[in-house]
Amino acid sequence: MWISVLWFDATVSARNGRCLKRQVQAFILVSLFQMILGQIRYSIPEEMRKGSFVGNVAEDLGINAKQMKSGGARIVSGDSSEYIRLDVDKGTLVVGERIDREQLCGQTSPCSLSFEMIMMNPMQLHSILVEILDVNDNAPFFNEKEIQLDISESALPGTQILQESATDPDVGINALQGYTLHPTDNFNIKIRTGPDGSKYVEMYLYAPLDREENDKLPLTLTAVDGGESQRSGTLKIQISVLDANDNVPVFTQPNFKATVTENALKGTLVTTIRATDRDEGSYGQVTYYFTRMSNNFAELFALHENTGDITVSGPIDYEKNKHYELGVQAKDQGGQSASTKVIIDVIDVNDNVPLITLTSFSSPVSEDAISGTTVAIIHVKDIDSDKNGKVDCSINTKIPFAIQSSLKSYYTLVTDGVLDRERNVEYNITFTAVDEGTPPLSASKTITLRISDVNDNAPVFELSLYTANVMENNSPGVSVFSVRAHDLDCGQNARVSYLLIESQLNGNPISSYISVNAETGVIQAVRSFDYEQTKSFEMYIKAQDGGSPPLSSNASVKMSIQDQNDNAPQVLYPVQTSSSLVAEMVPRSADVGYLVTKVVAVDVDSGQNAWLSYKLQKATDRALFEVGSQNGEIRTIRQVNDKDAVKQRLTVVVEDNGQPSRSATVNVNVAVADSFPEVLSEFTDFTHDKEYNDNLTFYLVLALAVVSFLLITCLVVIISVKIYRWRQSRILYHSNLPVIPYYPPRYADTLGTGTLQHVYNYEVCRTTDSRKSDCQFARPCSQNVLIMDPSSTGTMQRMQNEKNILDEPDSPLEVS
């Protein structure tokens, strides 16, 4: 703690030039306490001049003034904005305006100013409290400077003459401390302390009075405080000693009665009282005073001391007091007095609005509550009387509620119609009470009644039919779609769960393909879809709420499988076999554009994934053949000559248009020759190795057939297949046109290695006139098919026979 004491002198110069110098020694005590819990305390005396030093905040916070200024220190709150100011240049607090402790705090002690100081950089907040110390700058004073008292000379010693008190705005030791009376020959005082600690004085007659000796007694009552430079205030008391009075005043009636309307204006005459005194002179002059009157009554009525008129001086409230009883004293100038009683009855006026009290309230109310269900009970009261206190109560219209009168001043609010929470979640019900006064007064009270939910609404889907798409070959568990249903109910009744209604898809439960998240309605794929097997399907989703009993609704979802390029093209022609070698024959006389053969392929995908293109990948002689990119036709691109090799091998790539694209490769053997012997000599190497392998397989099959009948059956099947392939090769040999395949609908790969069955059907349209039919007939120069089957004998004989058939001009081509 630091304590600093400052003494200063002040010189006051009079306006006329004379200098009156007096020493004003003011003790200024400034106490700075160390910060406790972030608070700094200062103490300064009141009445300091503007700009006086309060405290060095920067030093007390351990920072310099420059840091405070750069940190943006300022006072941000509190009640000291006009009294205390922050000097950021010096880092000190100074007095902003002159501080009067009595004006600021009155009799409250201690008196302090609190505020906060904030620094922006770094961010700091400090609480500062400045205590204002009292200085003895106020002297005690009486409400009056001088009073006159008349006392009869016959008054006895000990008679109380006067009660008086002084006021000192200062507090503590500077406040009022005592009284003195001068002179004390006939009168003396007693100092009393009131319940609130204030000191007052009672003056009483100390010695008998003698009017003939002294009829005027001047007294001085002095009030002093306890300040170091003691201050005082005086009251001049002029005592007049009166002659003896032997008659008392007499009222015209024992008691007075009057009426007054409540809320009567100030100054309204209530009644007039009269008293007479048979004495003459001053003894016969009567004045009137209130006696036995509480402070509350004294504020309401005023009594004219000379005329006896009682008037209204404050607000009259019938509800607080219906009648008043006032004591009045009539006193003559000789000190004799008499008393009477004035009874004033208050007439009620309609000045109070009804009071509405909510006695019982049940909220929320179930929306299925029956009509007549009690919701609330209210009590209505009007403290006025008679018809001013009679009240009629009602509620707002167009709501399913009614109000009924039950007991006296009690009303019951009941349901009066169907409640629907989904239409109105709550109702604002206003009670209006109107009394029967003139003019009528009213009051209103509004309550908010909530409606609780029952499960009376089923979930509703946003759409009754949804359409969704999913790419084939999807990952199991992927989200493909979501449905959403809304329930107008609330809480548990509006909690929607989603269920998949079981059905069949491809002979399997649909739940083995699709699952639905019960909470979110997200539809997930359980397995991968195959567009070639399932192009679309429909399922049903049920939305069920959490009510009891639960309500539900259904929606259908049509799921379309989108194709993906997951199948490579399948080559249908030429047929690739391992046991026989198929070669296309091209005569050496073939012209440019001669159709050698046509590569036929299909792709089971759809759309652009099934668009096929053909290109020649490898060829023995690239300058001799080309492949149509769209139709797969292999044609010659130049004239065949004798230098061209007999054995030509072409590799054709069939590619789809998917992303990424898939392809298949087919090898086409072409024999460039005009006769079969020439072809045989070139293709002998192709069949030599295959003949040995086929013979070995044949003997092995025969050996196994001896051991097991089952193997013999298998052998029969193998032989049947070989016969079928031989027939197919024969047909292709006789054909001069590319074979266009016909695929039955919904074809599928039964062995898992392709997308078509191994039995192919071909249709050829003919007319009765074969020459006008859609079939073309073979010509000697037309395309020939060379079949080399090592397992067969008499190959040359068959080839010769077939050539003879081809030489016949009218031999039709039959395809089965």
Steps between C-alpha positions, in 0.01 A plus 500: 500500500619848411370810682562854381396818687455829319464839669413802296418868553226691329490879473162663448501853358201725547353678200582846648872428488548434869675175547373282769733217551408214707672177542297208377658189614336202336607160578484283191559140564547283199534135573590257232449138582670230310284324245297222653328266263567743215366815675684824586365719779559871554366738763461874444317773694198666348499854365838462325558736211468389140822344377618400850714189521322177601754225441782381273342202326798430279738478796258288702464255209874483449499656154602838367275768356624442144387138516158612621467750219617258232279230647191718458415516870160651568214493748225280357228478764384615837329799654810722507511624144444863604684493834819303427708536184800302372804703392663251260799728441605478867333170587306661788143540611383858558180664618273578207238703686463626855366217715237572766474189713163606644354552153650177370424260785288688753521332840642177352838410640747408370458689172694372202529516121575179310602461138714285270807589303586296191824477307470371145864403445558286691136427580457570875204597710545663842232589751552830683312624805537857627362562849378855566586609855275744679630841606320723740367737238141518625375663820192372685187700420141527619203510270410844637725784602265635770181385672250669733356322806229622742502351847259576775652629815302236685688216329662265748872414505574187299248588231632400159514802278663389175647210303746596232776341292773624271643344184865450404571345151845387613557151638707340769678728739410798280127439556276657765625420850301713749299808601547791741245754630573851615395639744373230731343711775141387439540230232723201444536221243529124487684337209321190367602240242241375255462140371701589191790636706418866439522742794221742589440734791211544743466843666307518828412761760765495764382783732161679551427798281395848612345707221517818711872452546586399145248441223759432225767234525739466199678161477767363267508127418834396345573173315868401469680226301815307592734611221854612566403853401169484682197649327165599650153625419263707717126538551362819654209432738286792610297415814201721580356460848122528493259605755301228676204365308200358683276394206560219255376490141173307436415321171156548348439122504665210677606322180508601139412270204576553129534315173758528221523337159809293444750651261366847590718780375747666728342797680148352496309614812394209718338677797536800733524479879406778745597575861428807717677656804317732734821677593576829347800619317768253421343249736196492281687440173488127414735313269465140383755219486498128420581269791554127521556488127737259326737617233296324231187692594690825528591468133136457398324785679581860589337714775490876475597623844282809493190395303481134602461389137614138437613452139650218293879519473584150373357205305190346657464127430179324597667160473763595758274673750124527485483756777736721698481613863685823569568668832473881501607735777373853542735723697457858608780747534513442870606141462159348582389230259221257422486192278246341267481218246433527129380184317540510122337228284647437154262452205618235253548575130579252225876549490626141523520259211408137561782272610531162321686222682579166338413247770550175307637432155548170318732525202548323268158352413475190285359567155251215546354657815120485502287813513450627851848413623611750764812688396536787746330667799533873553395732781377848414481771766418871497578675828246773424161474674142449387454495125852634452621166629269279292698338217409312183770273346537381140763355264596567139281347231563252216687256719379157615468607863228639723490668840253402771423664832539256789525648849480866590775688320635172354486403133586171331656473152385183319547356152214564260585330174752281324867567561751436223867541594607482138288806422564695821793405721396749765226749579538846650189532715420846630273543803323837507333623819270807487333656805161676510630838609451825314705518294575125501858387558651183356804281534634212294737210551638275228613144549665273248349152487703234320335204331668163551519257213324167444588269218223590254707559187674238292836578338468641148765450233606796292409296190287191457729372224874553497734435209862415567800387295796288598802403294554129456800335666450730795680435826289318762384742767505810280215750548292517185204713606312639796134552579352744744170498684360767728267454795296799614505368854783585736737323734494123497184505286693676224804275516490321166655160435543360149439133416544305177187306408609151409445385141671279241760600243636235262367235736686642800379720786543864410675554833791302360547779244394815685499624859345814650645695792223508757598843633594699191313325217823454305474210254815292471595225259569170675666346193625605161243530220542364149324696229503197271300303757280771653426824325250641751283397790249656737498486878277635774610698805288534811533804728381430854487746789583432864152556638286250682343349304737584213372642171663443164485572127668349194686632198638320199851544362576406141868417476663503157836329447732701280721314262877492542748385245581172674465260206743458215368442148428135406603382153231284338666456167741372397471221757827428674550121546795298610431184303435641156649785308271729301646701217341747263594457133570795277556437131799667347268665255320693779459867429542794734227499769446128480310383811715240668287441811323691773592502869179482704514600869257610768530681835240425767541848648262773390523846355837625392661218695363266230613707199769288332781600271738275305858550406777291354766440759740270313509357151737301288462765235342823625494641148259228385209508750302749701224472761186715505508692828123486542387174332805273546517412128843385379561612144792522264646843448695414185505246220624156605805391302714190466761630739263503795553215744238228505485494879381829648431546872303802622449609863189715546429695821137565593473794746194651670441870571496479882721688743735331534448299186516121481605290203518151356736356240426251223740333257384460141684263269478587133615276214590686180467230235290388208507121572475276803824302443689822518329579827570153646869520435521828689280402797650151564728645766201639687341157551791268555546561871131514569446154341736333744337665801149412390591133444655478845189650658282256306684192629496631855125550485452148366708355785299687763172395333587136567545564872189711560168526330482860608808583299345330200204732532732795507671371190167488317440863591846597372439321171165678464668835549760418237227405253324828572813699437560315177154587378550864596824511303323345200230763508753779514681346209193516272402854603587792277351760742603609848292322754288734707426340837165519672502509876197395698391750762649485849796290389751425777837335551426165657858381537645821640747553212278702265171673467338272238396137503710257301208417270451769240194540281516661157208599285511533119203645318410347167223536245340240279713620215848428625657739254289784643554402862727673753758222465782536254623198308855390474699575187826339386686819588323556828636466854596150609548359849780254555449259791800307621405221743794278584283238670308437177607292198424575144540871545587560143205290385255710702657820380470387142139399544420833658672681217287313251191606684615859494556480125132425448338838425160423645607337824339692787665555837301354785572601854341331794 
